[in-house]
Amino acid sequence: MTTDTDGEIDLEYELDERPPWPKSLLLGLQHVSVMIVPATAVAYIVAGAVDLGAANTAYVVQMVLLFSGLATVVQAYAVGPVGSRLPIVMGTSFTFVGAATTVGVNYGLGAVFGSILVTGFLVEGLIGWQFERIRPFFPPLVTGLVVVIIGLYLVPVAMDYSAGGVGASDYGAVHNVGLAALVLFVAVALNLFTDGITRLLSTLTGIAVGYVAAVSLGIVNFAPVGEAAWFAVPRPGAFGLAFEPVPMVTFAFLFLVSAMETVGDMSGITAAEGRNPTGEEFRGGLFTDGLLSSVGSAFGAFPVTSFSQNVGVVNFTGVMSRHVVGVAGVILAILGLSPKVGAAVATIPSAVFGGAVLLMAGMVAASGTRLLLLHTDLDRRNMVIVAVSLGLGLGVATRPDALGGLPQAARTFFGEPVVVTALTALVLNALAPGEQSPLFDAPDEETPTESRDRPASGD
Protein backbone atom coordinates (compact mmCIF):
# COMPACT_ATOMS: atom_id res chain seq x y z
CA MET A 1 0.00 0.00 0.00
CA THR A 2 1.36 3.39 -0.95
CA THR A 3 0.78 6.17 1.53
CA ASP A 4 1.43 9.85 2.01
CA THR A 5 3.42 9.66 5.22
CA ASP A 6 3.56 13.41 5.82
CA GLY A 7 2.88 13.78 9.55
CA GLU A 8 3.25 10.11 10.43
CA ILE A 9 3.83 9.60 14.15
CA ASP A 10 6.70 7.50 15.45
CA LEU A 11 5.18 4.02 15.25
CA GLU A 12 6.56 1.24 17.44
CA TYR A 13 4.75 -1.38 15.35
CA GLU A 14 3.30 -0.66 11.91
CA LEU A 15 0.06 -1.98 10.44
CA ASP A 16 1.21 -5.46 9.36
CA GLU A 17 3.94 -6.03 11.94
CA ARG A 18 3.49 -8.81 14.52
CA PRO A 19 4.87 -8.17 18.01
CA PRO A 20 6.05 -11.28 19.91
CA TRP A 21 3.14 -13.29 21.34
CA PRO A 22 3.62 -12.34 25.01
CA LYS A 23 3.74 -8.66 24.09
CA SER A 24 0.79 -9.03 21.69
CA LEU A 25 -1.28 -10.60 24.46
CA LEU A 26 -0.56 -7.76 26.87
CA LEU A 27 -1.16 -5.11 24.23
CA GLY A 28 -4.45 -6.81 23.33
CA LEU A 29 -5.48 -6.85 26.99
CA GLN A 30 -4.74 -3.14 27.12
CA HIS A 31 -7.25 -2.50 24.33
CA VAL A 32 -9.85 -4.67 26.08
CA SER A 33 -9.36 -2.94 29.43
CA VAL A 34 -9.98 0.48 27.89
CA MET A 35 -13.27 -0.39 26.18
CA ILE A 36 -14.94 -3.18 28.13
CA VAL A 37 -16.76 -1.04 30.68
CA PRO A 38 -18.48 1.34 28.21
CA ALA A 39 -19.16 -1.53 25.80
CA THR A 40 -21.10 -3.42 28.45
CA ALA A 41 -22.57 -0.30 30.09
CA VAL A 42 -25.07 0.08 27.23
CA ALA A 43 -26.45 -3.40 27.98
CA TYR A 44 -26.71 -2.66 31.72
CA ILE A 45 -28.49 0.67 31.13
CA VAL A 46 -31.07 -0.71 28.68
CA ALA A 47 -31.62 -3.89 30.70
CA GLY A 48 -32.26 -1.82 33.82
CA ALA A 49 -34.73 0.43 32.01
CA VAL A 50 -36.83 -2.50 30.76
CA ASP A 51 -36.48 -4.46 34.03
CA LEU A 52 -34.85 -7.42 32.32
CA GLY A 53 -33.69 -9.31 35.40
CA ALA A 54 -30.22 -10.49 36.45
CA ALA A 55 -30.01 -13.65 34.29
CA ASN A 56 -31.16 -11.99 31.06
CA THR A 57 -28.99 -8.95 31.75
CA ALA A 58 -25.94 -11.21 32.10
CA TYR A 59 -26.86 -12.89 28.81
CA VAL A 60 -27.13 -9.56 26.95
CA VAL A 61 -23.74 -8.48 28.32
CA GLN A 62 -22.32 -11.82 27.18
CA MET A 63 -23.63 -11.29 23.63
CA VAL A 64 -22.26 -7.74 23.50
CA LEU A 65 -18.78 -9.04 24.36
CA LEU A 66 -19.00 -11.98 21.96
CA PHE A 67 -20.05 -9.94 18.92
CA SER A 68 -17.69 -7.09 19.79
CA GLY A 69 -14.90 -9.64 19.66
CA LEU A 70 -16.05 -11.24 16.41
CA ALA A 71 -16.45 -7.84 14.74
CA THR A 72 -12.99 -6.78 15.94
CA VAL A 73 -11.38 -9.90 14.44
CA VAL A 74 -13.22 -9.31 11.14
CA GLN A 75 -12.03 -5.70 11.06
CA ALA A 76 -8.43 -6.77 11.61
CA TYR A 77 -8.30 -9.61 9.06
CA ALA A 78 -11.38 -9.21 6.76
CA VAL A 79 -13.64 -11.86 5.28
CA GLY A 80 -14.02 -11.08 1.59
CA PRO A 81 -15.26 -7.48 1.26
CA VAL A 82 -16.18 -7.31 4.96
CA GLY A 83 -13.43 -5.85 7.17
CA SER A 84 -11.02 -2.94 6.83
CA ARG A 85 -7.74 -4.71 7.77
CA LEU A 86 -7.15 -1.83 10.20
CA PRO A 87 -6.63 -1.96 14.00
CA ILE A 88 -10.22 -1.07 14.89
CA VAL A 89 -11.73 -2.32 18.15
CA MET A 90 -15.50 -2.76 18.00
CA GLY A 91 -18.06 -2.41 20.78
CA THR A 92 -21.57 -1.15 21.56
CA SER A 93 -21.85 2.61 21.14
CA PHE A 94 -23.63 5.01 23.52
CA THR A 95 -25.25 6.40 20.34
CA PHE A 96 -27.89 3.68 20.63
CA VAL A 97 -28.63 3.94 24.38
CA GLY A 98 -31.48 6.45 24.25
CA ALA A 99 -33.31 4.85 21.34
CA ALA A 100 -32.86 1.29 22.64
CA THR A 101 -34.20 2.34 26.06
CA THR A 102 -37.21 4.24 24.68
CA VAL A 103 -38.12 1.57 22.12
CA GLY A 104 -37.54 -1.21 24.65
CA VAL A 105 -39.92 0.40 27.16
CA ASN A 106 -42.61 1.33 24.62
CA TYR A 107 -42.44 -1.55 22.14
CA GLY A 108 -40.42 -4.29 23.85
CA LEU A 109 -36.91 -5.62 23.23
CA GLY A 110 -38.18 -7.61 20.25
CA ALA A 111 -38.77 -4.31 18.41
CA VAL A 112 -35.27 -3.13 19.35
CA PHE A 113 -33.55 -6.21 17.94
CA GLY A 114 -35.89 -6.42 14.94
CA SER A 115 -35.09 -2.81 14.02
CA ILE A 116 -31.36 -3.45 14.34
CA LEU A 117 -31.62 -6.58 12.21
CA VAL A 118 -33.28 -4.68 9.34
CA THR A 119 -31.49 -1.33 9.43
CA GLY A 120 -27.96 -2.37 10.41
CA PHE A 121 -26.69 -3.76 7.16
CA LEU A 122 -29.34 -1.97 5.08
CA VAL A 123 -28.06 1.49 6.09
CA GLU A 124 -24.33 0.99 6.66
CA GLY A 125 -24.08 -1.67 3.97
CA LEU A 126 -25.53 0.74 1.42
CA ILE A 127 -23.20 3.52 2.54
CA GLY A 128 -20.19 1.18 2.34
CA TRP A 129 -21.24 -0.20 -1.07
CA GLN A 130 -21.56 3.27 -2.58
CA PHE A 131 -18.75 4.90 -0.60
CA GLU A 132 -16.53 5.54 -3.65
CA ARG A 133 -19.31 7.69 -5.10
CA ILE A 134 -19.87 9.68 -1.92
CA ARG A 135 -16.21 9.76 -0.86
CA PRO A 136 -15.58 13.26 -2.32
CA PHE A 137 -18.05 14.52 0.29
CA PHE A 138 -15.70 13.25 3.05
CA PRO A 139 -12.44 15.19 2.60
CA PRO A 140 -10.00 15.59 5.53
CA LEU A 141 -11.84 18.76 6.58
CA VAL A 142 -15.01 16.74 7.27
CA THR A 143 -13.46 13.54 8.65
CA GLY A 144 -11.06 15.52 10.81
CA LEU A 145 -13.94 17.44 12.37
CA VAL A 146 -15.78 14.18 13.06
CA VAL A 147 -12.71 12.80 14.85
CA VAL A 148 -12.34 15.99 16.91
CA ILE A 149 -16.00 16.03 18.02
CA ILE A 150 -15.88 12.33 18.92
CA GLY A 151 -12.95 13.01 21.23
CA LEU A 152 -14.48 16.12 22.76
CA TYR A 153 -17.85 14.37 23.20
CA LEU A 154 -16.13 11.59 25.17
CA VAL A 155 -14.59 14.01 27.69
CA PRO A 156 -17.79 14.54 29.77
CA VAL A 157 -18.39 10.76 29.70
CA ALA A 158 -14.86 10.22 30.99
CA MET A 159 -15.36 12.79 33.73
CA ASP A 160 -18.58 11.09 34.84
CA TYR A 161 -16.77 7.77 35.09
CA SER A 162 -13.88 9.43 36.93
CA ALA A 163 -16.35 10.75 39.51
CA GLY A 164 -17.78 7.27 40.08
CA GLY A 165 -20.43 6.98 37.38
CA VAL A 166 -23.70 8.84 36.80
CA GLY A 167 -26.19 8.11 39.58
CA ALA A 168 -23.57 6.64 41.93
CA SER A 169 -24.16 7.40 45.61
CA ASP A 170 -20.50 8.40 45.96
CA TYR A 171 -20.38 10.49 42.77
CA GLY A 172 -17.52 12.97 43.05
CA ALA A 173 -16.11 11.39 46.20
CA VAL A 174 -12.42 11.91 46.93
CA HIS A 175 -11.59 8.23 46.51
CA ASN A 176 -13.13 8.17 43.02
CA VAL A 177 -11.36 11.29 41.81
CA GLY A 178 -8.15 10.06 43.43
CA LEU A 179 -8.32 6.69 41.64
CA ALA A 180 -8.91 8.36 38.27
CA ALA A 181 -6.03 10.76 38.89
CA LEU A 182 -3.76 7.86 39.86
CA VAL A 183 -4.52 5.98 36.63
CA LEU A 184 -3.99 9.13 34.56
CA PHE A 185 -0.71 9.97 36.31
CA VAL A 186 0.77 6.47 35.96
CA ALA A 187 -0.20 6.15 32.28
CA VAL A 188 1.18 9.57 31.32
CA ALA A 189 4.38 9.18 33.36
CA LEU A 190 5.20 5.77 31.88
CA ASN A 191 4.43 6.94 28.34
CA LEU A 192 6.55 10.09 28.51
CA PHE A 193 9.46 9.04 30.72
CA THR A 194 10.06 5.35 29.96
CA ASP A 195 10.87 3.24 26.91
CA GLY A 196 10.18 -0.27 25.69
CA ILE A 197 7.44 -2.46 27.11
CA THR A 198 6.56 -0.10 29.98
CA ARG A 199 5.75 2.70 27.55
CA LEU A 200 3.74 0.42 25.25
CA LEU A 201 1.70 -0.92 28.18
CA SER A 202 1.39 2.42 29.98
CA THR A 203 -2.42 2.50 29.82
CA LEU A 204 -2.84 -1.11 30.98
CA THR A 205 -0.35 -0.54 33.80
CA GLY A 206 -2.22 2.57 34.92
CA ILE A 207 -5.50 0.63 35.04
CA ALA A 208 -3.83 -2.24 36.92
CA VAL A 209 -2.36 0.12 39.53
CA GLY A 210 -5.73 1.84 39.94
CA TYR A 211 -7.49 -1.53 40.30
CA VAL A 212 -5.10 -2.70 43.02
CA ALA A 213 -5.64 0.58 44.83
CA ALA A 214 -9.43 0.16 44.54
CA VAL A 215 -9.21 -3.38 45.98
CA SER A 216 -7.14 -2.10 48.89
CA LEU A 217 -9.81 0.53 49.57
CA GLY A 218 -12.48 -2.17 49.69
CA ILE A 219 -14.67 -0.72 46.94
CA VAL A 220 -14.50 -3.68 44.51
CA ASN A 221 -17.50 -6.02 44.63
CA PHE A 222 -16.55 -9.60 43.74
CA ALA A 223 -20.02 -11.08 44.42
CA PRO A 224 -21.10 -11.11 40.71
CA VAL A 225 -18.08 -13.27 39.88
CA GLY A 226 -19.22 -16.08 42.18
CA GLU A 227 -22.77 -15.92 40.87
CA ALA A 228 -21.86 -16.05 37.16
CA ALA A 229 -21.73 -19.30 35.17
CA TRP A 230 -18.49 -20.57 33.63
CA PHE A 231 -19.91 -21.08 30.16
CA ALA A 232 -23.06 -20.08 28.25
CA VAL A 233 -24.18 -20.75 24.67
CA PRO A 234 -25.72 -18.02 22.45
CA ARG A 235 -29.47 -18.43 21.85
CA PRO A 236 -30.92 -17.22 18.52
CA GLY A 237 -34.07 -15.17 18.97
CA ALA A 238 -33.60 -14.98 22.73
CA PHE A 239 -35.92 -11.95 23.01
CA GLY A 240 -37.92 -12.37 19.83
CA LEU A 241 -37.99 -10.08 16.80
CA ALA A 242 -40.65 -7.47 16.00
CA PHE A 243 -40.72 -5.01 13.12
CA GLU A 244 -42.29 -1.65 13.94
CA PRO A 245 -42.04 1.35 11.52
CA VAL A 246 -41.15 4.11 14.02
CA PRO A 247 -38.37 2.15 15.78
CA MET A 248 -36.91 1.11 12.41
CA VAL A 249 -36.78 4.72 11.17
CA THR A 250 -35.16 5.79 14.46
CA PHE A 251 -32.47 3.14 14.26
CA ALA A 252 -31.87 3.92 10.58
CA PHE A 253 -30.95 7.48 11.62
CA LEU A 254 -28.69 6.18 14.36
CA PHE A 255 -26.85 3.84 11.99
CA LEU A 256 -26.13 6.89 9.86
CA VAL A 257 -24.51 8.35 12.99
CA SER A 258 -22.58 5.10 13.50
CA ALA A 259 -21.31 5.27 9.92
CA MET A 260 -20.07 8.82 10.47
CA GLU A 261 -18.33 7.77 13.68
CA THR A 262 -16.65 4.86 11.91
CA VAL A 263 -15.46 7.09 9.07
CA GLY A 264 -14.01 9.48 11.68
CA ASP A 265 -12.41 6.68 13.73
CA MET A 266 -10.83 5.09 10.67
CA SER A 267 -9.43 8.48 9.69
CA GLY A 268 -8.08 8.86 13.24
CA ILE A 269 -6.37 5.46 12.96
CA THR A 270 -4.68 6.08 9.62
CA ALA A 271 -3.71 9.60 10.72
CA ALA A 272 -0.98 7.78 12.68
CA GLU A 273 0.52 6.99 9.24
CA GLY A 274 -0.08 10.52 7.99
CA ARG A 275 -2.80 9.48 5.52
CA ASN A 276 -6.53 9.00 4.99
CA PRO A 277 -8.10 5.52 4.66
CA THR A 278 -8.39 4.05 1.18
CA GLY A 279 -11.78 3.43 -0.41
CA GLU A 280 -11.41 -0.31 0.19
CA GLU A 281 -10.69 0.29 3.88
CA PHE A 282 -13.70 2.59 4.27
CA ARG A 283 -16.00 0.13 2.49
CA GLY A 284 -14.83 -2.91 4.47
CA GLY A 285 -15.07 -1.07 7.78
CA LEU A 286 -18.64 0.11 7.15
CA PHE A 287 -19.69 -3.36 5.95
CA THR A 288 -18.43 -4.80 9.25
CA ASP A 289 -20.38 -2.26 11.30
CA GLY A 290 -23.65 -3.03 9.56
CA LEU A 291 -23.39 -6.79 9.00
CA LEU A 292 -22.17 -7.78 12.47
CA SER A 293 -24.75 -5.48 14.08
CA SER A 294 -27.53 -7.21 12.14
CA VAL A 295 -26.25 -10.72 12.85
CA GLY A 296 -25.67 -9.94 16.54
CA SER A 297 -29.21 -8.62 16.98
CA ALA A 298 -30.59 -12.07 16.18
CA PHE A 299 -28.82 -13.34 19.31
CA GLY A 300 -29.66 -10.39 21.58
CA ALA A 301 -26.64 -8.10 21.05
CA PHE A 302 -26.87 -4.34 20.64
CA PRO A 303 -25.22 -2.69 17.59
CA VAL A 304 -21.43 -2.76 17.37
CA THR A 305 -19.38 0.11 16.03
CA SER A 306 -15.79 1.35 16.13
CA PHE A 307 -14.56 2.48 19.56
CA SER A 308 -12.99 5.93 19.62
CA GLN A 309 -11.01 5.47 22.85
CA ASN A 310 -9.07 2.65 21.20
CA VAL A 311 -8.13 5.02 18.40
CA GLY A 312 -6.55 7.04 21.21
CA VAL A 313 -4.68 3.94 22.41
CA VAL A 314 -3.13 3.45 18.96
CA ASN A 315 -2.00 7.07 18.75
CA PHE A 316 -0.88 7.18 22.40
CA THR A 317 1.25 4.01 22.28
CA GLY A 318 2.36 4.08 18.64
CA VAL A 319 1.27 0.42 18.24
CA MET A 320 -0.71 0.26 14.99
CA SER A 321 -0.42 -3.51 14.47
CA ARG A 322 -3.75 -4.97 13.37
CA HIS A 323 -2.60 -8.31 14.77
CA VAL A 324 -2.60 -6.86 18.30
CA VAL A 325 -6.22 -5.78 17.79
CA GLY A 326 -6.97 -9.25 16.43
CA VAL A 327 -5.74 -10.67 19.74
CA ALA A 328 -8.02 -8.21 21.58
CA GLY A 329 -10.95 -9.46 19.50
CA VAL A 330 -10.26 -13.08 20.44
CA ILE A 331 -10.07 -12.10 24.12
CA LEU A 332 -13.43 -10.31 23.89
CA ALA A 333 -15.04 -13.33 22.18
CA ILE A 334 -13.74 -15.65 24.92
CA LEU A 335 -15.11 -13.30 27.57
CA GLY A 336 -18.44 -13.43 25.75
CA LEU A 337 -18.55 -17.22 26.03
CA SER A 338 -17.63 -17.20 29.73
CA PRO A 339 -19.88 -14.99 31.85
CA LYS A 340 -17.72 -15.64 34.93
CA VAL A 341 -14.59 -14.23 33.29
CA GLY A 342 -16.57 -11.29 31.93
CA ALA A 343 -18.00 -10.63 35.40
CA ALA A 344 -14.47 -10.56 36.83
CA VAL A 345 -13.35 -7.96 34.28
CA ALA A 346 -16.51 -5.93 34.90
CA THR A 347 -15.52 -5.48 38.57
CA ILE A 348 -13.18 -2.68 37.48
CA PRO A 349 -14.60 0.44 39.20
CA SER A 350 -15.85 3.24 36.99
CA ALA A 351 -13.34 5.69 38.44
CA VAL A 352 -10.39 3.49 37.43
CA PHE A 353 -11.73 3.23 33.93
CA GLY A 354 -12.48 6.97 33.83
CA GLY A 355 -8.85 7.96 34.25
CA ALA A 356 -7.91 5.94 31.16
CA VAL A 357 -10.84 7.15 29.04
CA LEU A 358 -10.10 10.79 29.87
CA LEU A 359 -6.63 10.31 28.45
CA MET A 360 -7.90 8.45 25.39
CA ALA A 361 -10.60 11.04 24.66
CA GLY A 362 -7.98 13.76 24.57
CA MET A 363 -5.82 11.68 22.25
CA VAL A 364 -8.74 11.16 19.85
CA ALA A 365 -9.39 14.90 19.68
CA ALA A 366 -5.67 15.53 19.21
CA SER A 367 -5.47 13.03 16.32
CA GLY A 368 -8.41 14.76 14.63
CA THR A 369 -6.67 18.11 15.02
CA ARG A 370 -3.53 16.66 13.45
CA LEU A 371 -5.60 15.32 10.54
CA LEU A 372 -7.00 18.81 9.95
CA LEU A 373 -3.63 20.55 10.15
CA LEU A 374 -1.82 18.08 7.90
CA HIS A 375 -4.35 17.86 5.08
CA THR A 376 -6.36 21.09 5.16
CA ASP A 377 -5.42 24.66 4.45
CA LEU A 378 -7.12 26.58 7.26
CA ASP A 379 -8.06 29.61 5.18
CA ARG A 380 -11.07 31.83 5.88
CA ARG A 381 -13.54 29.42 4.21
CA ASN A 382 -12.37 26.36 6.10
CA MET A 383 -12.06 28.22 9.40
CA VAL A 384 -15.73 29.23 9.13
CA ILE A 385 -16.70 25.60 8.48
CA VAL A 386 -14.67 24.44 11.49
CA ALA A 387 -16.16 27.13 13.71
CA VAL A 388 -19.80 26.52 12.77
CA SER A 389 -19.53 22.71 12.81
CA LEU A 390 -17.82 22.46 16.19
CA GLY A 391 -19.95 25.24 17.66
CA LEU A 392 -23.21 23.48 16.81
CA GLY A 393 -21.90 20.04 17.76
CA LEU A 394 -20.67 21.14 21.16
CA GLY A 395 -23.82 23.22 21.58
CA VAL A 396 -26.17 20.23 21.42
CA ALA A 397 -23.71 18.18 23.50
CA THR A 398 -23.63 20.66 26.37
CA ARG A 399 -27.21 21.97 26.14
CA PRO A 400 -29.43 19.17 24.79
CA ASP A 401 -32.50 20.74 26.43
CA ALA A 402 -32.31 23.53 23.84
CA LEU A 403 -33.95 21.09 21.40
CA GLY A 404 -36.78 20.24 23.81
CA GLY A 405 -39.45 21.81 21.60
CA LEU A 406 -38.70 19.57 18.61
CA PRO A 407 -40.54 16.31 17.87
CA GLN A 408 -39.03 13.20 19.46
CA ALA A 409 -37.57 11.91 16.18
CA ALA A 410 -35.90 15.26 15.51
CA ARG A 411 -34.52 15.42 19.06
CA THR A 412 -33.08 11.92 18.65
CA PHE A 413 -31.39 12.82 15.38
CA PHE A 414 -30.22 16.39 15.95
CA GLY A 415 -29.37 15.74 19.59
CA GLU A 416 -26.33 13.72 18.49
CA PRO A 417 -23.20 15.95 18.44
CA VAL A 418 -21.50 13.76 15.84
CA VAL A 419 -24.51 14.03 13.51
CA VAL A 420 -24.77 17.80 13.85
CA THR A 421 -21.04 18.37 13.37
CA ALA A 422 -20.77 15.98 10.42
CA LEU A 423 -23.88 17.21 8.60
CA THR A 424 -22.92 20.85 9.10
CA ALA A 425 -19.42 20.20 7.77
CA LEU A 426 -20.77 18.13 4.85
CA VAL A 427 -23.29 20.75 3.75
CA LEU A 428 -21.02 23.78 4.16
CA ASN A 429 -18.07 22.06 2.49
CA ALA A 430 -20.23 20.99 -0.45
CA LEU A 431 -21.93 24.35 -1.01
CA ALA A 432 -19.02 26.73 -0.36
CA PRO A 433 -16.61 27.03 -3.33
CA GLY A 434 -13.19 25.73 -2.47
CA GLU A 435 -10.58 23.07 -3.22
CA GLN A 436 -12.29 20.41 -1.06
CA SER A 437 -15.81 21.02 -2.34
CA PRO A 438 -17.13 18.08 -4.44
CA LEU A 439 -19.54 20.38 -6.31
CA PHE A 440 -16.99 22.83 -7.71
CA ASP A 441 -14.14 22.17 -10.12
CA ALA A 442 -10.66 22.34 -8.63
CA PRO A 443 -8.08 24.67 -10.24
CA ASP A 444 -6.15 23.25 -13.20
CA GLU A 445 -2.81 23.52 -11.40
CA GLU A 446 -2.38 21.37 -8.34
CA THR A 447 -1.53 23.31 -5.23
CA PRO A 448 0.43 21.92 -2.26
CA THR A 449 -2.83 21.76 -0.31
CA GLU A 450 -4.51 19.69 -3.02
CA SER A 451 -1.61 17.28 -2.99
CA ARG A 452 -2.02 16.82 0.75
CA ASP A 453 -5.78 16.42 0.43
CA ARG A 454 -5.67 13.58 -2.09
CA PRO A 455 -6.38 10.26 -0.34
CA ALA A 456 -3.67 7.66 -0.51
CA SER A 457 -4.21 4.91 -3.08
CA GLY A 458 -4.18 1.25 -2.21
CA ASP A 459 -2.54 -1.65 -4.01
C-alpha positions, 0 to 999 in steps of 0.5 A: 500500500502506498501512503502519504506519510507526511505527519506520520507519528513514530510508530513502534509497530506498523500496520502489518507487523506482529509483536512477539506473542507475550507482548501481543497478548498484553497489548491486546489486553490493554485494548480490552481494558480500555473499552470493556466497561463502556461496551457493556454499560449500554447493555446494563443501562437498557436492561435496567430500564426494561427491568430485564432481570439479572439472568437476562442482563448477564446474557445480553452483556455476554452477547455484546462481548461476543459480537464485539470480539467477532467484529474486531477480528473481522475488522483486523483480518477481513472476510471477503469485502467485509473488514477494513484490515485496520486496528479497529476495536468494535463495541456497543456505542452510547449512540444507541442507548437512548433509542434502545431504552425508549423503544424497549420500554414502549415496544419491547426488546423484540422491536429493538432487535428487529429494528437493528436486524433490518437497518444495520446492514441496510443502512451501513451496507448501502453507505459502504457499497456506494462509498466511492461515489460519496467519498468526495463529500468526506475530505479531511476537513469533514473527517477531521472534524468528526474525529475531533468532536468524537474526542471532545464528546467523550470528555464529559463521559470520561469525567462522569466515570472518573467521579464514580459513574452517573447516579452513583451514591458516591459520585464525586467522592475523593476516593473516586477522583483520586483513583482516576487521577492515579490511573492518569498519572501512571499512564502519562508518566510511563508513556513520557518518561520510559521506553520499551514495554513499559511505555507500550503498556502504559495505559494497561499498567495505569488501570492495573495500579488503579485496580489494586488501589481500589481493591485495597480501599475495599470498593470492589464487589466480587459477588457477581463473579461467584454468581456467574456461570463458567460457560453459556451458549448463544441463543438465537431469537432470545428476546424475539424479533418485532418489526415496527415502523417508528423504531426502524426509522429511528435506528436507521438514523442512528446507523447513519450516525454510526457510519459517520463515527466509523469514518471518523475513527478510521481516519483517526487510525490512519492519521498515525501513518499521515494518511486518509483511509483508502476506499477499500478500507472505508468500504470494508469497515462500514460493511463490518459495522452493519453486517455484524450489528444485524447478525448480533441482533438475532442473538440479543446483542446491541449494535457494534461500532468502532470504539474511539477510545481505542483510536486514542490507544493506537496514537498514544502508544504508537502500536498500529499492528492490526494483529494486536487488535486481532488478539483483543478481539479473540479475548473479547469473544472468549469473555463473551462465552464465559460470563464468569470471566466477563463478570471478573473484568466488569468489577473494574470500578468506573473511576479506574476506567475513567482515568484511562478514558479521559486520556484516550478522549484527549488523544482522539481529539488531538489526532483529529486536530492533526488530521485537519492541520496536515491535510487542510489549508485553514483559510477563511472558508475552512475556518468558518466551516470548522467554527460553525460545525464544532460550535453546533456540535458542542452546543447540542452536547452541552445543552441538549434541552435547547432542542426540547421543543422539537418532535421526538424523532428530531430530538433523537437525530439532531441531539447527536453531536457527531450528527450535527457536526458531520452534517454541518461540515458536509453541507457547508463544504459541499456548497461553499466554493473551495478546493475540497468542495465536491460540487466545484471544479478544482483549479487546473494547477495542483496546489500543495494543499490539493496534494495533501488532500488527495487520499492515498491509493491502495494496491 
